[in-house]
């Protein structure tokens, strides 16, 4: 069986492939889409992250492909209906980078609240702007979570440890399950009205694309802060700019963007906006975890036809 690794993968995963009898692995992480299409027919499995696009066109040329494994959670770069039609299993690794992303979310909340990026930048510029950079405590503030899955629940756990009040909206979670996490279940409109901070932890779907737009952003509590470490496109970036510039929102933090890298978008000009370059899952520990998970899952599927975290079977 031949496996192609088309996006960077921690050596932990590569070694699992290399040490498995009957498995041959090729690591080719700089392929163009046309180059990938030219060779995909030789492979039985494809290991990806977010760069490789598994399209209907690619799948049509993947005559021997049995499984696509994503070292991470999001699968918006995979045409899952087309893969299902082609008989290709699609799997992700939803647990390996959950802690890392939850920690990054808390870091963004803290950085926004205490003006850490601006303080760093002004000090490096030789300024001492203590009076202009007064922050706010998060103690007893209300954090609203949109999505309470693996990552959202971990954010809640950490926020509760910081003595925040946590409310949550997740139509796929029973209210009793939400309550057991120490979270008060509320409607989406209640999240907007009550939260001092809103953090997004939902996949990007047709339902969630532009979920935070001009209408919903201006329904948020005045002075509230919005954090998105989930997927670009759930927040309308132009509308967020307008809500921040109008000082309706107190701050915004994005780790993900509609286009990555986003270039010099209008949000970058605002002092009450901070950003990171899709770093939510970027720790050494998380990358080893997801590489180990995806490699083990792919090997298991090739050997047995079964594996955890398959999303289309």
VOBA-1610 file (N, C-alpha, C; in pm, whole numbers, padded with zeros to 5 digits, always signed):
BEGIN
Unk+00084-00119+00000Unk+00000+00000+00000Unk+00088+00125+00000Unk+00051+00223-00080Unk+00130+00345-00091Unk+00054+00463-00030Unk+00125+00540+00052Unk+00069+00658+00118Unk+00144+00781+00071Unk+00069+00885+00038Unk+00128+01014+00002Unk+00101+01114+00112Unk+00206+01177+00162Unk+00194+01287+00257Unk+00215+01416+00178Unk+00106+01491+00157Unk+00114+01608+00068Unk+00124+01740+00143Unk+00109+01739+00274Unk+00129+01858+00358Unk+00226+01823+00470Unk+00297+01923+00525Unk+00393+01892+00630Unk+00331+01812+00745Unk+00401+01711+00790Unk+00354+01623+00897Unk+00471+01596+00990Unk+00446+01601+01119Unk+00550+01572+01217Unk+00614+01436+01190Unk+00744+01426+01219Unk+00816+01301+01197Unk+00757+01184+01274Unk+00686+01214+01382Unk+00620+01106+01458Unk+00530+01026+01366Unk+00452+01096+01283Unk+00363+01027+01190Unk+00437+00959+01077Unk+00539+01025+01024Unk+00616+00966+00914Unk+00680+00835+00958Unk+00732+00833+01080Unk+00798+00712+01130Unk+00700+00598+01147Unk+00577+00627+01185Unk+00475+00521+01196Unk+00453+00458+01060Unk+00441+00540+00957Unk+00425+00486+00821Unk+00546+00401+00781Unk+00666+00456+00804Unk+00788+00386+00761Unk+00807+00253+00832Unk+00762+00245+00957Unk+00785+00126+01037Unk+00673+00023+01028Unk+00575+00049+00944Unk+00463-00044+00928Unk+00489-00135+00808Unk+00499-00265+00829Unk+00522-00358+00718Unk+00410-00347+00613Unk+00450-00349+00487Unk+00354-00344+00379Unk+00313-00204+00339Unk+00371-00105+00406Unk+00338+00036+00377Unk+00459+00104+00315Unk+00436+00176+00207Unk+00538+00259+00144Unk+00489+00403+00148Unk+00572+00495+00196Unk+00529+00634+00212Unk+00618+00728+00130Unk+00555+00824+00064Unk+00624+00931-00006Unk+00582+01063+00057Unk+00679+01149+00085Unk+00652+01282+00140Unk+00681+01385+00032Unk+00576+01448-00020Unk+00589+01547-00127Unk+00498+01664-00092Unk+00556+01764-00025Unk+00474+01870+00032Unk+00473+01999-00050Unk+00536+01999-00165Unk+00541+02121-00247Unk+00474+02101-00383Unk+00383+02009-00392Unk+00317+01981-00519Unk+00215+02089-00553Unk+00209+02125-00680Unk+00100+02210-00727Unk-00025+02122-00744Unk-00143+02182-00753Unk-00264+02100-00773Unk-00254+02009-00895Unk-00198+02059-01005Unk-00187+01976-01125Unk-00086+01863-01107Unk+00022+01891-01035Unk+00121+01786-01007Unk+00063+01677-00919Unk-00017+01718-00822Unk-00083+01621-00735Unk-00181+01534-00815Unk-00256+01597-00904Unk-00349+01521-00988Unk-00276+01419-01074Unk-00156+01454-01119Unk-00080+01366-01208Unk-00036+01237-01138Unk-00013+01243-01006Unk+00043+01127-00937Unk-00053+01059-00841Unk-00167+01120-00812Unk-00254+01068-00707Unk-00304+00927-00737Unk-00312+00891-00865Unk-00359+00758-00902Unk-00272+00645-00853Unk-00149+00676-00811Unk-00057+00572-00763Unk-00077+00539-00615Unk-00160+00615-00545Unk-00163+00605-00399Unk-00297+00550-00346Unk-00284+00480-00234Unk-00400+00423-00167Unk-00448+00510-00051Unk-00363+00599-00003Unk-00400+00687+00109Unk-00331+00822+00091Unk-00399+00925+00139Unk-00347+01062+00129Unk-00355+01127+00267Unk-00241+01173+00317Unk-00235+01244+00444Unk-00221+01394+00417Unk-00313+01474+00472Unk-00316+01617+00444Unk-00327+01696+00574Unk-00307+01826+00560Unk-00347+01922+00663Unk-00445+02019+00597Unk-00417+02149+00599Unk-00515+02244+00544Unk-00480+02294+00405Unk-00356+02275+00361Unk-00315+02331+00232Unk-00371+02252+00113Unk-00359+02123+00117Unk-00405+02040+00006Unk-00556+02046-00008Unk-00603+02070-00129Unk-00747+02073-00157Unk-00786+01942-00224Unk-00870+01867-00156Unk-00917+01740-00210Unk-01048+01767-00282Unk-01038+01794-00411Unk-01152+01837-00491Unk-01213+01720-00568Unk-01327+01747-00628Unk-01393+01647-00713Unk-01300+01606-00827Unk-01227+01704-00883Unk-01136+01677-00993Unk-01021+01586-00949Unk-00965+01614-00832Unk-00857+01530-00782Unk-00906+01388-00758Unk-01023+01376-00696Unk-01078+01244-00664Unk-01108+01163-00790Unk-01142+01232-00899Unk-01172+01160-01023Unk-01049+01091-01080Unk-00930+01137-01040Unk-00806+01078-01088Unk-00741+00985-00985Unk-00804+00975-00868Unk-00749+00894-00759Unk-00809+00754-00763Unk-00774+00678-00865Unk-00839+00550-00892Unk-00813+00445-00784Unk-00702+00456-00713Unk-00670+00357-00610Unk-00691+00409-00468Unk-00734+00533-00455Unk-00742+00597-00323Unk-00853+00535-00239Unk-00816+00500-00116Unk-00911+00441-00022Unk-00946+00535+00093Unk-00851+00623+00131Unk-00873+00704+00250Unk-00794+00834+00243Unk-00857+00942+00291Unk-00792+01071+00310Unk-00792+01099+00460Unk-00675+01127+00516Unk-00664+01155+00659Unk-00615+01296+00682Unk-00688+01372+00761Unk-00653+01511+00793Unk-00591+01517+00931Unk-00467+01564+00938Unk-00399+01584+01066Unk-00449+01714+01127Unk-00565+01709+01187Unk-00632+01826+01242Unk-00782+01803+01240Unk-00856+01909+01269Unk-01001+01894+01282Unk-01076+01932+01155Unk-01049+02053+01102Unk-01129+02108+00993Unk-01115+02030+00863Unk-01229+02014+00795Unk-01229+01941+00668Unk-01293+02024+00557Unk-01287+02156+00571Unk-01347+02241+00467Unk-01265+02241+00339Unk-01146+02182+00340Unk-01066+02170+00218Unk-01086+02035+00149Unk-01185+01959+00195Unk-01214+01829+00136Unk-01358+01827+00087Unk-01378+01786-00038Unk-01513+01770-00092Unk-01566+01635-00042Unk-01630+01638+00073Unk-01672+01513+00137Unk-01779+01440+00056Unk-01880+01509+00002Unk-01977+01435-00083Unk-01912+01366-00202Unk-01815+01433-00266Unk-01746+01371-00379Unk-01663+01251-00335Unk-01600+01263-00218Unk-01522+01151-00165Unk-01612+01032-00134Unk-01726+01060-00075Unk-01821+00954-00043Unk-01868+00884-00170Unk-01900+00962-00271Unk-01944+00905-00399Unk-01835+00819-00463Unk-01709+00859-00441Unk-01596+00784-00497Unk-01555+00664-00411Unk-01620+00648-00296Unk-01587+00537-00207Unk-01462+00559-00126Unk-01427+00686-00105Unk-01307+00721-00030Unk-01346+00765+00111Unk-01292+00699+00212Unk-01317+00739+00351Unk-01242+00867+00382Unk-01306+00956+00458Unk-01243+01081+00501Unk-01243+01083+00653Unk-01126+01106+00710Unk-01114+01107+00857Unk-01036+01230+00903Unk-01065+01272+01025Unk-00988+01379+01086Unk-00933+01333+01220Unk-00868+01423+01291Unk-00813+01392+01423Unk-00861+01499+01521Unk-00981+01483+01575Unk-01046+01592+01649Unk-00994+01616+01790Unk-00907+01529+01840Unk-00867+01543+01979Unk-00723+01592+01998Unk-00636+01566+01901Unk-00493+01591+01921Unk-00455+01734+01941Unk-00531+01829+01882Unk-00494+01970+01898Unk-00600+02051+01974Unk-00691+01982+02042Unk-00800+02051+02111Unk-00747+02137+02227Unk-00658+02082+02309Unk-00605+02155+02423Unk-00528+02278+02376Unk-00445+02259+02274Unk-00366+02369+02220Unk-00454+02484+02172Unk-00561+02452+02100Unk-00650+02556+02048Unk-00727+02624+02161Unk-00766+02547+02261Unk-00834+02607+02377Unk-00741+02703+02451Unk-00617+02664+02468Unk-00520+02752+02534Unk-00498+02879+02453Unk-00494+02866+02320Unk-00474+02984+02236Unk-00593+03080+02250Unk-00712+03025+02261Unk-00831+03108+02280Unk-00820+03189+02408Unk-00781+03124+02516Unk-00765+03195+02644Unk-00656+03301+02632Unk-00549+03268+02561Unk-00441+03365+02540Unk-00492+03488+02465Unk-00577+03468+02365Unk-00633+03580+02290Unk-00723+03666+02379Unk-00802+03602+02463Unk-00887+03677+02556Unk-00801+03764+02648Unk-00696+03707+02701Unk-00607+03781+02791Unk-00536+03895+02717Unk-00487+03865+02597Unk-00414+03967+02520Unk-00503+04086+02486Unk-00628+04057+02448Unk-00723+04165+02421Unk-00752+04246+02546Unk-00777+04175+02656Unk-00821+04241+02779Unk-00714+04331+02839Unk-00587+04293+02823Unk-00478+04369+02885Unk-00391+04443+02785Unk-00437+04452+02659Unk-00367+04531+02556Unk-00220+04488+02539Unk-00195+04360+02550Unk-00057+04312+02547Unk+00012+04338+02413Unk-00052+04314+02298Unk+00019+04344+02172Unk+00054+04491+02156Unk-00040+04581+02190Unk-00013+04724+02177Unk+00094+04770+02275Unk+00090+04716+02397Unk+00191+04753+02496Unk+00330+04710+02451Unk+00340+04591+02395Unk+00468+04542+02345Unk+00519+04630+02231Unk+00429+04658+02135Unk+00469+04737+02018Unk+00513+04878+02056Unk+00440+04943+02147Unk+00475+05081+02184Unk+00604+05086+02265Unk+00624+04987+02353Unk+00750+04985+02427Unk+00869+04962+02336Unk+00853+04874+02238Unk+00962+04850+02143Unk+00989+04972+02057Unk+00888+05060+02050Unk+00903+05184+01975Unk+00954+05298+02065Unk+00992+05261+02189Unk+01050+05359+02279Unk+00948+05441+02357Unk+00824+05397+02362Unk+00719+05472+02431Unk+00677+05402+02559Unk+00619+05481+02650Unk+00570+05429+02779Unk+00426+05479+02794Unk+00329+05401+02743Unk+00192+05448+02734Unk+00101+05383+02838Unk+00147+05382+02960Unk+00073+05316+03069Unk-00069+05369+03082Unk-00085+05500+03078Unk-00217+05559+03099Unk-00314+05528+02985Unk-00261+05508+02866Unk-00346+05486+02749Unk-00382+05339+02727Unk-00325+05251+02809Unk-00344+05108+02785Unk-00408+05037+02903Unk-00497+05109+02970Unk-00568+05049+03083Unk-00655+04933+03033Unk-00644+04819+03101Unk-00716+04700+03057Unk-00840+04672+03140Unk-00885+04549+03131Unk-01001+04507+03209Unk-00976+04368+03266Unk-01034+04340+03382Unk-01028+04206+03440Unk-01127+04115+03369Unk-01094+03986+03365Unk-01191+03890+03313Unk-01269+03823+03426Unk-01228+03846+03550Unk-01296+03790+03667Unk-01444+03830+03668Unk-01530+03729+03679Unk-01675+03747+03684Unk-01737+03803+03555Unk-01657+03811+03449Unk-01713+03850+03320Unk-01781+03728+03256Unk-01871+03753+03163Unk-01946+03646+03098Unk-01883+03610+02964Unk-01846+03485+02951Unk-01793+03432+02826Unk-01903+03352+02757Unk-01935+03389+02635Unk-02032+03315+02556Unk-01962+03228+02454Unk-01993+03100+02455Unk-01932+03005+02362Unk-02033+02967+02256Unk-01994+02984+02131Unk-02076+02938+02019Unk-02013+02810+01968Unk-02071+02698+02008Unk-02013+02567+01982Unk-01947+02514+02108Unk-01993+02397+02154Unk-01940+02342+02279Unk-01900+02197+02256Unk-01815+02176+02155Unk-01763+02043+02128Unk-01632+02021+02203Unk-01539+01951+02139Unk-01412+01918+02206Unk-01338+02042+02253Unk-01326+02141+02165Unk-01250+02261+02199Unk-01330+02354+02288Unk-01456+02378+02252Unk-01539+02468+02331Unk-01550+02425+02475Unk-01564+02295+02499Unk-01576+02246+02636Unk-01446+02267+02714Unk-01330+02256+02646Unk-01202+02281+02712Unk-01183+02429+02743Unk-01230+02516+02654Unk-01225+02660+02681Unk-01311+02691+02804Unk-01430+02631+02810Unk-01518+02653+02924Unk-01452+02611+03054Unk-01387+02496+03053Unk-01320+02446+03173Unk-01214+02544+03223Unk-01138+02599+03132Unk-01034+02693+03169Unk-01091+02829+03212Unk-01196+02872+03143Unk-01258+02999+03180Unk-01323+02991+03318Unk-01386+02878+03348Unk-01445+02860+03480Unk-01337+02862+03588Unk-01221+02806+03556Unk-01109+02811+03650Unk-01060+02951+03675Unk-01082+03041+03579Unk-01046+03182+03594Unk-01160+03264+03654Unk-01265+03192+03698Unk-01381+03253+03766Unk-01463+03341+03673Unk-01466+03303+03545Unk-01558+03367+03453Unk-01694+03296+03462Unk-01797+03365+03420Unk-01928+03302+03403Unk-01936+03256+03258Unk-01979+03134+03237Unk-01978+03078+03102Unk-02119+03039+03059Unk-02160+03094+02945Unk-02286+03056+02883Unk-02255+02998+02746Unk-02345+02917+02691Unk-02313+02853+02564Unk-02433+02825+02477Unk-02408+02829+02347Unk-02509+02794+02248Unk-02454+02685+02158Unk-02525+02572+02153Unk-02488+02463+02065Unk-02613+02380+02038Unk-02673+02396+01920Unk-02798+02326+01891Unk-02783+02175+01883Unk-02660+02126+01880Unk-02637+01982+01869Unk-02605+01917+02004Unk-02605+01996+02109Unk-02578+01945+02243Unk-02704+01955+02329Unk-02744+01847+02396Unk-02859+01855+02486Unk-02831+01953+02600Unk-02931+02033+02641Unk-02910+02130+02749Unk-02853+02067+02876Unk-02897+01944+02908Unk-02848+01881+03030Unk-02699+01852+03022Unk-02651+01815+02903Unk-02508+01790+02885Unk-02429+01920+02902Unk-02484+02030+02852Unk-02418+02160+02865Unk-02411+02201+03011Unk-02519+02180+03084Unk-02523+02217+03227Unk-02419+02139+03308Unk-02398+02013+03271Unk-02302+01930+03344Unk-02160+01984+03331Unk-02132+02063+03227Unk-02000+02123+03210Unk-01984+02252+03290Unk-02089+02293+03360Unk-02085+02420+03432Unk-02122+02538+03347Unk-02181+02511+03230Unk-02218+02614+03133Unk-02369+02632+03137Unk-02416+02756+03133Unk-02560+02781+03125Unk-02601+02783+02978Unk-02689+02690+02936Unk-02731+02689+02795Unk-02826+02804+02764Unk-02800+02871+02654Unk-02882+02987+02614Unk-02902+02983+02463Unk-02988+03070+02413Unk-03008+03084+02270Unk-02897+03169+02209Unk-02890+03168+02077Unk-02789+03250+02009Unk-02811+03398+02038Unk-02936+03443+02037Unk-02964+03584+02066Unk-02923+03621+02208Unk-02940+03528+02301Unk-02898+03554+02440Unk-02747+03563+02451Unk-02676+03479+02374Unk-02529+03488+02369Unk-02489+03629+02328Unk-02551+03680+02222Unk-02516+03812+02170Unk-02543+03920+02273Unk-02654+03911+02343Unk-02696+04018+02433Unk-02623+04017+02567Unk-02581+03899+02613Unk-02531+03888+02751Unk-02379+03881+02763Unk-02310+03843+02657Unk-02167+03810+02670Unk-02077+03932+02671Unk-01980+03930+02762Unk-01871+04028+02757Unk-01764+03985+02657Unk-01755+03855+02637Unk-01666+03796+02537Unk-01744+03687+02465Unk-01727+03676+02336Unk-01783+03564+02261Unk-01668+03493+02190Unk-01663+03361+02207Unk-01559+03281+02142Unk-01626+03175+02056Unk-01579+03160+01933Unk-01642+03073+01834Unk-01568+02940+01826Unk-01645+02830+01835Unk-01586+02696+01830Unk-01678+02603+01752Unk-01707+02641+01629Unk-01797+02565+01544Unk-01732+02544+01407Unk-01764+02438+01337Unk-01711+02421+01202Unk-01766+02528+01108Unk-01697+02548+00997Unk-01750+02636+00893Unk-01841+02553+00803Unk-01968+02588+00801Unk-02067+02521+00718Unk-02150+02629+00649Unk-02243+02586+00566Unk-02334+02683+00503Unk-02411+02760+00610Unk-02440+02692+00719Unk-02517+02753+00828Unk-02436+02855+00906Unk-02305+02832+00921Unk-02224+02920+01006Unk-02144+03024+00928Unk-02135+03011+00796Unk-02064+03112+00717Unk-02131+03248+00733Unk-02051+03350+00767Unk-02102+03486+00793Unk-02204+03489+00906Unk-02191+03396+00999Unk-02281+03396+01116Unk-02268+03527+01194Unk-02145+03576+01202Unk-02123+03706+01266Unk-02107+03810+01155Unk-02215+03882+01133Unk-02224+03981+01027Unk-02269+04114+01086Unk-02299+04210+01001Unk-02337+04343+01050Unk-02451+04336+01150Unk-02553+04256+01118Unk-02669+04247+01206Unk-02635+04186+01341Unk-02568+04071+01338Unk-02541+04002+01464Unk-02432+04070+01545Unk-02333+04128+01478Unk-02227+04198+01552Unk-02282+04318+01628Unk-02376+04390+01567Unk-02432+04507+01635Unk-02541+04470+01735Unk-02576+04342+01740Unk-02664+04292+01848Unk-02583+04255+01971Unk-02452+04243+01955Unk-02368+04210+02070Unk-02369+04323+02171Unk-02344+04288+02294Unk-02336+04384+02404Unk-02230+04490+02373Unk-02263+04615+02393Unk-02167+04723+02365Unk-02042+04705+02450Unk-01927+04713+02383Unk-01800+04695+02453Unk-01753+04551+02459Unk-01834+04457+02409Unk-01796+04316+02413Unk-01681+04289+02316Unk-01618+04174+02335Unk-01504+04135+02252Unk-01533+04001+02185Unk-01488+03988+02059Unk-01514+03869+01979Unk-01383+03799+01946Unk-01380+03668+01968Unk-01260+03587+01942Unk-01297+03473+01849Unk-01221+03454+01741Unk-01244+03342+01651Unk-01115+03267+01626Unk-01106+03148+01686Unk-00994+03057+01661Unk-01045+02930+01594Unk-01159+02940+01525Unk-01221+02823+01463Unk-01189+02815+01315Unk-01268+02886+01233Unk-01247+02885+01089Unk-01276+03023+01031Unk-01196+03064+00933Unk-01220+03190+00866Unk-01351+03186+00790Unk-01418+03300+00784Unk-01544+03309+00712Unk-01666+03299+00801Unk-01651+03251+00924Unk-01763+03253+01019Unk-01791+03396+01062Unk-01684+03476+01068Unk-01696+03619+01096Unk-01675+03696+00966Unk-01768+03784+00934Unk-01751+03872+00818Unk-01648+03979+00855Unk-01534+03977+00790Unk-01422+04063+00831Unk-01452+04211+00811Unk-01519+04247+00704Unk-01554+04388+00681Unk-01653+04438+00786Unk-01750+04353+00820Unk-01850+04394+00920Unk-01787+04402+01059Unk-01692+04315+01089Unk-01620+04325+01216Unk-01542+04456+01222Unk-01478+04491+01112Unk-01407+04619+01105Unk-01500+04735+01139Unk-01619+04735+01083Unk-01713+04845+01106Unk-01759+04850+01251Unk-01783+04733+01311Unk-01829+04728+01450Unk-01719+04774+01546Unk-01593+04742+01514Unk-01481+04785+01597Unk-01452+04934+01579Unk-01456+04979+01454Unk-01427+05120+01426Unk-01532+05211+01488Unk-01656+05163+01494Unk-01764+05240+01555Unk-01761+05233+01707Unk-01665+05157+01762Unk-01653+05136+01906Unk-01776+05070+01966Unk-01853+05000+01882Unk-01961+04919+01939Unk-01902+04799+02011Unk-01801+04737+01949Unk-01728+04629+02014Unk-01600+04683+02074Unk-01562+04624+02187Unk-01440+04670+02254Unk-01314+04611+02195Unk-01326+04498+02129Unk-01207+04435+02072Unk-01242+04315+01989Unk-01153+04280+01900Unk-01169+04162+01816Unk-01037+04090+01801Unk-01042+03957+01799Unk-00921+03877+01784Unk-00949+03763+01687Unk-00873+03757+01579Unk-00888+03651+01481Unk-00758+03572+01467Unk-00771+03441+01470Unk-00659+03352+01438Unk-00677+03293+01299Unk-00796+03312+01241Unk-00832+03251+01113Unk-00898+03355+01024Unk-00881+03338+00893Unk-00927+03439+00798Unk-00990+03374+00676Unk-01070+03452+00605Unk-01134+03403+00482Unk-01028+03357+00383Unk-00926+03440+00363Unk-00811+03406+00278Unk-00688+03402+00366Unk-00611+03296+00355Unk-00490+03283+00436Unk-00369+03259+00346Unk-00264+03343+00359Unk-00258+03463+00445Unk-00350+03573+00394Unk-00402+03659+00483Unk-00503+03756+00443Unk-00449+03881+00375Unk-00317+03906+00386Unk-00264+04031+00333Unk-00302+04147+00424Unk-00294+04267+00371Unk-00320+04388+00450Unk-00468+04424+00441Unk-00550+04357+00521Unk-00693+04386+00522Unk-00721+04504+00615Unk-00840+04563+00601Unk-00870+04687+00674Unk-00867+04671+00824Unk-00892+04552+00875Unk-00887+04529+01019Unk-00750+04561+01079Unk-00645+04543+01000Unk-00509+04560+01049Unk-00480+04704+01094Unk-00562+04799+01052Unk-00540+04939+01087Unk-00598+04977+01223Unk-00669+04887+01288Unk-00740+04920+01412Unk-00661+04878+01535Unk-00655+04967+01633Unk-00583+04938+01758Unk-00656+04834+01842Unk-00788+04824+01827Unk-00864+04730+01910Unk-00884+04595+01841Unk-00798+04566+01744Unk-00800+04437+01676Unk-00663+04371+01689Unk-00661+04243+01726Unk-00536+04167+01731Unk-00553+04041+01647Unk-00441+03984+01604Unk-00451+03868+01517Unk-00326+03781+01529Unk-00344+03655+01493Unk-00233+03560+01483Unk-00252+03479+01355Unk-00145+03419+01309Unk-00142+03355+01177Unk-00182+03207+01185Unk-00309+03183+01220Unk-00365+03048+01232Unk-00275+02961+01320Unk-00253+03011+01442Unk-00162+02944+01535Unk-00234+02857+01637Unk-00366+02847+01627Unk-00443+02773+01728Unk-00391+02634+01755Unk-00354+02563+01651Unk-00307+02425+01667Unk-00155+02414+01656Unk-00086+02527+01653Unk+00058+02525+01625Unk+00142+02521+01752Unk+00144+02405+01813Unk+00243+02378+01918Unk+00312+02247+01882Unk+00430+02227+01937Unk+00502+02103+01910Unk+00421+01983+01955Unk+00358+01998+02073Unk+00281+01886+02128Unk+00164+01850+02038Unk+00090+01952+01993Unk-00029+01927+01911Unk+00007+01865+01777Unk+00115+01915+01715Unk+00152+01861+01585Unk+00198+01716+01594Unk+00266+01682+01702Unk+00300+01541+01724Unk+00174+01458+01747Unk+00081+01511+01825Unk-00042+01438+01856Unk-00123+01407+01731Unk-00147+01510+01647Unk-00232+01487+01529Unk-00160+01401+01425Unk-00027+01413+01417Unk+00048+01329+01324Unk+00039+01182+01366Unk+00055+01159+01496Unk+00044+01022+01548Unk-00097+00966+01522Unk-00196+01050+01551Unk-00335+01004+01534Unk-00367+00972+01389Unk-00331+01063+01298Unk-00368+01040+01158Unk-00293+00921+01100Unk-00167+00905+01137Unk-00090+00792+01085Unk-00148+00660+01134Unk-00178+00652+01263Unk-00235+00529+01317Unk-00372+00498+01255Unk-00451+00602+01235Unk-00584+00581+01177Unk-00576+00534+01032Unk-00487+00596+00954Unk-00472+00556+00814Unk-00423+00411+00805Unk-00323+00377+00884Unk-00271+00240+00883Unk-00380+00140+00922Unk-00454+00175+01026Unk-00562+00086+01072Unk-00666+00066+00963Unk-00700+00175+00893Unk-00802+00164+00788Unk-00752+00080+00671Unk-00627+00100+00632Unk-00573+00022+00521Unk-00565-00126+00554Unk-00542-00157+00681Unk-00527-00297+00721Unk-00661-00366+00750Unk-00757-00289+00805Unk-00881-00352+00853Unk-01008-00299+00787Unk-00996-00183+00718Unk-01116-00123+00663Unk-01197-00045+00766Unk-01143-00034+00886Unk-01210+00039+00993Unk-01110+00129+01064Unk-01161+00241+01118Unk-01077+00333+01194Unk-01167+00435+01261Unk-01121+00496+01369Unk-01201+00602+01433Unk-01201+00731+01352Unk-01299+00813+01381Unk-01307+00951+01330Unk-01328+00961+01179Unk-01390+00860+01120Unk-01432+00870+00980Unk-01563+00948+00975Unk-01567+01049+00891Unk-01681+01140+00892Unk-01786+01108+00785Unk-01757+01017+00696Unk-01850+00992+00585Unk-01888+00845+00570Unk-01877+00769+00677Unk-01920+00629+00672Unk-01999+00591+00796
//
